[in-house]
Amino acid sequence: RQVLGLFSDKNMPLAIDASKDEPSLADMQQSALSKLERNKKGFFLMVEGASIDKSAHSNDITGVMSEMEGFEKAFDDAIQYAKKHKDTLVVATADHSTGRLV
């Protein structure tokens, strides 16, 4: 069974600009994990910190750093999940660099 989580009908605001009622990347990841882990056959989950790239395209270092902080929280949470679920692999990668900021 496939699951698609849509949390906004347009681009979500940068973490630094988000209101308290908007979910963080870590919140959305946790929501996905809580649903997907019920599958006895396992699951694949891709979590993307897309706004890091969006901020870098405009050379917005404040946006980049705020988004990287949110990504780090989600990544740390994923590592903690993997420590409890030994059959879990966590991979973090970038597909390119942008704006020569990162």
Secondary structure, 3 states (H helix, E strand, C coil): CCCCCCCCCCCCCCHHHCCCCCCCHHHHHHHHHHHHCCCCCCCCCCCCCHHHHHHHHCCCHHHHHHHHHHHHHHHHHHHHHHHHCCCCCCCCCCCCCCCCCC
